[in-house]
Amino acid sequence: MIRSVTEMFTAMLATARTRTQTLETTPEDESLLTLSLRIPRRLKLQYDEMSNAVRVSSNSLMVNVLTAAMSAELAPTRTEATAIGARWMQVHRDHGLSLPQIAALYPDALDLAILADDTALLERLTLPLLGQTSEYFNVRREWLETGKGGVISMRNVWYKGTPELAWRIVNLCEQGFEPRIMFLKSNAGNFATDAPDRWSEDDTLTILLAVPVKVNGVEFVRHEYWGAERWTADAPQIEACGFIRFVSELPTFVSASGYTLNASDYRALSNGEIHPCQISKQLNWSGQFSPEWLYENARYKDHAREAFQLLGKALSAIKKIVPSSRRPNGLPRTQHVSS
C-alpha cells in the first residue's frame, strides 16, 4: 500500500535503478527542463493544498519530491557498493598485503592511483575481478558480493574424507607446494582421554591446510578449510587418529602443528564467520600442541589401524616426491583424487 507521494515515486523508480546507475554526468545536468504530467483532478487538488501548506510552488514541490525519491532509491545501492569494496579490501589486508602488492595481483585492472580513489576502485570491482579474488584467497564470491553466508569455502570435510585430504596433500606437493597441516581446537573443549561423548561445538577438531603461494611475485598463504567434527565421538576420533598417524610419517617438507584458540574465535571460524588468516595472531607457542599429543590422549586410538591403512597409497606416493627448490608461481590446481 502506497502511504505517501514520495513512496509512490520511489516504487515507480525502483525498476529504473540499473539504468540510472549508468547515466553520465554533464555540465547541463542542473539546467531546468519541462516535464508534462497528466494526473487525476483529486491528486492535483491534494498537490496544490500540499504546496500551499509548505509555501512553495507546485513545481518546486514536484522537483523536491522527485529528488527525494531518486535519492532514496539510489542511496541503498551506494551503501551496498561501498560494503562490497570494504569486504574486498579487508580480504587483502587480512592477508598482510600492501597496496603495491594488491595492485600487482591485478595488473590489468588496478594500479595505485585507482586503489587510492574509492570511486574508481568500486568501478573496477567487476564480477570477473571478484572471481579472481575468490580464487586467490579461497573466499566465497557470494560473500564478497553480498556479505551473506560463510567467508571461506567449506565444501571439504575431513570426517569420512581423510583419504581425499591425504591425496590433496600429495597433489599439492606434486605441484611444488609445501602445505602446512593445522589441527585446531577450542580452549573450552574437553580433549581428555575420558572425555564424555557429547555434542558440543567446543569439543570439535578442525583441520586446515595452509599453503604458501606466489602470484605475480606476491607471496601470501592460501587456506583450505577441511571442516570441524566432534572429537569425543568414536567414529570421527578413530578417523582423526588414523590421519594423525599418516601425518607423523610425512616427509619433513610437509609440516604439521596444533593450536588452541579461544572459544569465541574457534566458534567463529568453524561457523565460517571469519577467515582462517584472521586467527594468525593467536597462533603462538603458548597455545601450540603436537598432533601426537591428540593421538596419545585419544580414547579410541587403538582402533585406528584400518583408518590409517586407507591412507597407505597416499603415504607411499608422497614419499616418492622430490621437493622443489623454488615455489611455483600461481595457484594450486584442483586436486585429482587417486585411489
C-alpha positions in Angstrom: 0.0 0.0 0.0 1.4 3.4 -1.0 1.5 5.7 2.1 2.9 8.9 0.6 3.7 10.7 -2.7 7.4 10.1 -2.1 6.8 6.4 -1.6 4.8 6.3 -4.8 7.6 7.8 -6.8 10.2 5.6 -5.1 8.2 2.5 -6.1 7.9 3.8 -9.7 11.7 4.5 -9.9 12.7 1.1 -8.5 12.5 -0.6 -11.9 14.9 2.0 -13.4 17.7 1.6 -10.8 20.1 -0.2 -13.2 19.7 2.4 -15.9 20.1 5.4 -13.7 23.3 3.9 -12.3 25.0 4.2 -15.7 24.0 7.8 -16.6 27.0 10.1 -17.1 27.1 13.5 -15.6 27.3 16.6 -17.8 27.6 20.3 -17.3 24.0 20.7 -18.3 22.6 18.4 -15.6 21.4 21.3 -13.4 19.5 23.1 -16.2 15.7 23.1 -15.9 13.6 21.1 -18.3 9.9 20.9 -18.8 8.1 17.7 -17.6 4.4 17.4 -18.5 2.2 15.2 -16.3 -1.5 14.3 -16.6 -2.8 13.4 -13.2 -6.3 12.9 -11.7 -8.1 16.1 -10.6 -8.2 14.9 -7.0 -4.5 14.3 -6.9 -3.9 17.8 -8.4 -6.1 19.4 -5.7 -4.2 17.5 -3.0 -0.9 18.5 -4.5 -2.0 22.2 -4.6 -3.0 22.0 -0.9 0.3 20.4 0.0 2.3 23.1 -1.9 0.3 25.9 -0.2 0.9 24.3 3.2 4.6 24.3 2.8 4.6 27.6 1.0 6.3 26.5 -2.2 5.2 26.4 -5.8 3.7 23.1 -7.2 6.7 22.9 -9.5 9.2 23.2 -6.6 7.3 20.6 -4.6 7.4 18.2 -7.6 11.2 18.8 -8.0 11.8 18.1 -4.3 9.6 15.0 -4.3 11.3 13.6 -7.4 14.8 14.4 -6.0 14.0 12.8 -2.6 12.5 9.7 -4.3 15.6 9.3 -6.5 18.0 9.8 -3.6 16.1 7.3 -1.5 16.2 4.8 -4.4 19.9 5.2 -5.1 21.2 5.5 -1.5 21.0 1.8 -0.7 22.8 0.9 -3.9 25.7 3.3 -3.0 25.8 1.8 0.5 25.8 -1.8 -0.9 28.6 -0.9 -3.3 30.7 0.7 -0.5 30.3 -2.5 1.6 31.5 -4.7 -1.3 34.6 -2.5 -1.6 35.2 -2.7 2.2 35.0 -6.5 2.2 37.2 -6.8 -0.9 39.9 -4.6 0.7 39.5 -6.4 4.1 40.4 -9.7 2.5 43.7 -8.4 1.1 44.6 -6.5 4.3 43.9 -9.6 6.5 46.4 -11.5 4.3 49.0 -8.8 5.1 49.2 -7.3 1.6 50.3 -3.7 1.0 48.7 -1.5 -1.7 51.5 -2.1 -4.2 51.1 -5.9 -3.7 47.4 -5.6 -4.2 47.9 -3.8 -7.4 50.4 -6.4 -8.6 47.8 -9.1 -8.2 45.5 -7.4 -10.8 47.9 -5.8 -13.2 45.3 -5.5 -16.0 42.7 -3.8 -13.8 44.3 -1.9 -10.9 47.1 0.5 -10.0 48.0 2.6 -7.0 46.0 5.6 -8.3 42.8 3.5 -8.6 43.4 2.0 -5.2 43.7 5.5 -3.7 40.3 6.5 -5.2 37.3 4.8 -3.6 35.0 5.6 -6.5 37.5 4.5 -9.2 38.1 1.2 -7.2 34.4 0.4 -7.0 34.1 0.9 -10.8 36.8 -1.8 -11.2 35.2 -4.4 -8.9 33.5 -6.3 -11.7 32.3 -9.9 -11.4 35.4 -11.3 -13.1 37.7 -9.4 -10.7 35.7 -10.6 -7.7 36.0 -14.1 -9.1 39.8 -13.6 -9.2 39.8 -12.5 -5.6 37.7 -15.5 -4.7 40.2 -17.9 -6.3 43.3 -16.2 -4.9 42.2 -16.4 -1.3 39.6 -19.2 -1.4 36.8 -16.9 -0.2 33.2 -17.3 -1.4 32.3 -14.9 -4.2 28.8 -14.7 -2.8 30.2 -13.4 0.5 32.2 -10.8 -1.4 29.2 -9.6 -3.3 26.6 -9.7 -0.5 28.3 -10.3 2.8 25.9 -13.3 3.3 27.0 -16.8 4.3 30.4 -18.1 5.2 33.6 -16.2 4.3 35.6 -19.2 3.1 34.6 -22.2 1.0 33.6 -25.1 3.3 32.9 -27.8 0.8 35.6 -30.1 2.1 35.1 -32.2 5.3 37.8 -34.3 6.9 35.4 -36.7 8.6 34.7 -39.6 6.2 37.1 -37.7 3.9 40.6 -38.2 5.2 41.6 -40.2 2.0 40.6 -37.2 -0.1 42.5 -34.9 2.3 45.6 -37.2 2.1 45.5 -37.1 -1.7 45.1 -33.4 -1.7 48.3 -33.1 0.3 50.0 -35.4 -2.3 48.6 -33.3 -5.1 49.9 -30.0 -3.6 53.4 -31.5 -3.1 53.4 -32.8 -6.6 52.8 -29.3 -7.9 55.8 -28.0 -5.8 53.8 -26.5 -2.9 54.7 -27.2 0.7 51.4 -27.4 2.6 51.2 -26.9 6.4 48.7 -29.1 8.2 47.0 -27.3 11.1 44.9 -29.0 13.8 42.8 -26.5 15.7 40.7 -26.9 18.9 38.9 -24.7 21.4 40.3 -23.9 24.8 36.8 -24.7 26.1 36.8 -28.2 24.7 37.4 -31.5 26.6 40.1 -33.5 24.8 41.0 -35.7 27.8 41.2 -39.5 27.4 38.0 -39.9 29.4 36.1 -37.1 27.7 32.4 -37.9 27.6 30.7 -38.5 24.2 28.6 -35.3 23.8 27.7 -32.8 21.1 29.4 -29.5 21.8 30.9 -27.1 19.3 33.8 -26.7 21.7 34.7 -30.4 21.5 35.3 -30.5 17.8 38.6 -30.8 15.9 39.2 -28.5 12.9 41.8 -29.3 10.2 43.2 -26.6 7.9 45.7 -26.7 5.1 47.9 -23.5 4.9 49.6 -23.3 1.5 52.2 -20.6 0.9 51.7 -19.4 -2.7 53.2 -16.7 -5.0 51.1 -14.9 -7.6 52.6 -12.3 -9.9 55.5 -12.1 -7.5 53.2 -11.5 -4.5 53.5 -14.1 -1.7 50.7 -15.0 0.7 49.2 -18.0 2.4 46.1 -19.6 0.9 44.0 -21.6 3.3 41.8 -24.7 2.6 39.2 -25.4 5.3 38.6 -29.1 5.9 35.8 -28.9 8.4 35.2 -29.4 12.2 34.0 -32.7 13.6 33.3 -34.0 17.1 36.4 -35.4 18.8 34.5 -37.1 21.6 32.6 -39.5 19.4 34.2 -42.8 18.4 34.0 -42.8 14.6 35.4 -39.3 13.9 38.1 -39.7 16.6 39.2 -43.1 15.1 39.5 -41.5 11.6 41.3 -38.5 13.0 43.8 -40.8 14.8 44.4 -42.6 11.5 45.1 -39.3 9.8 47.5 -38.2 12.6 49.5 -41.4 12.1 49.7 -40.6 8.4 50.9 -37.1 9.2 53.5 -38.4 11.6 55.2 -40.3 8.8 55.2 -37.5 6.2 58.5 -36.1 4.8 59.9 -33.0 6.5 58.9 -30.7 3.7 55.3 -31.1 4.9 54.9 -29.6 8.4 52.1 -30.2 10.9 51.2 -28.5 14.2 48.3 -27.9 16.5 46.9 -24.8 18.1 44.4 -24.0 20.8 42.1 -21.0 20.1 39.9 -19.1 22.4 36.4 -20.3 22.3 34.8 -17.3 20.6 37.3 -17.3 17.7 37.1 -21.0 17.3 33.3 -20.9 17.0 33.5 -18.0 14.6 36.0 -20.0 12.4 34.0 -23.2 12.4 30.8 -21.3 11.6 32.5 -19.6 8.6 32.2 -16.1 10.1 35.9 -15.3 9.9 38.7 -16.3 7.5 41.5 -18.6 8.8 44.0 -15.8 8.1 42.3 -13.7 10.8 43.3 -16.1 13.6 47.1 -15.9 12.8 47.7 -13.6 15.8 46.6 -16.4 18.2 48.9 -19.0 16.7 51.7 -18.6 19.2 53.8 -21.0 21.3 51.6 -20.7 24.4 48.7 -22.3 22.6 50.6 -24.8 20.5 50.4 -28.6 20.9 51.7 -31.6 19.0 49.3 -33.7 16.9 50.8 -36.7 18.6 49.5 -35.3 21.9 46.0 -35.6 20.5 46.7 -39.2 19.4 48.1 -40.2 22.8 45.1 -38.7 24.6 42.6 -40.4 22.3 40.3 -42.9 23.9 39.8 -44.9 20.6 43.4 -44.7 19.2 43.8 -48.5 19.3 41.0 -48.8 16.7 42.7 -46.5 14.2 44.7 -49.2 12.3 42.2 -49.5 9.5 41.7 -45.8 9.1 45.5 -45.4 8.8 45.7 -48.3 6.2 43.3 -46.5 4.0 45.9 -43.7 3.6 48.8 -46.1 2.8 48.8 -45.4 -1.0 48.9 -41.7 -0.5 51.7 -42.0 2.0 53.7 -44.1 -0.4 53.1 -41.6 -3.2 54.2 -38.6 -1.2 57.4 -40.3 0.0 58.5 -40.6 -3.7 58.2 -36.8 -4.3 61.4 -34.8 -4.6 60.6 -31.3 -3.1 61.1 -28.3 -5.4 63.7 -25.8 -4.6 61.5 -22.9 -5.9 57.9 -22.1 -5.1 55.7 -22.2 -8.2 54.2 -19.0 -9.5 50.4 -19.3 -9.5 47.7 -21.0 -7.5 47.4 -24.8 -6.8 45.4 -26.7 -9.4 42.3 -28.5 -8.4 43.1 -31.9 -6.9 42.9 -35.2 -8.7 41.8 -37.8 -6.2 43.6 -41.2 -6.6 42.6 -44.5 -5.1 
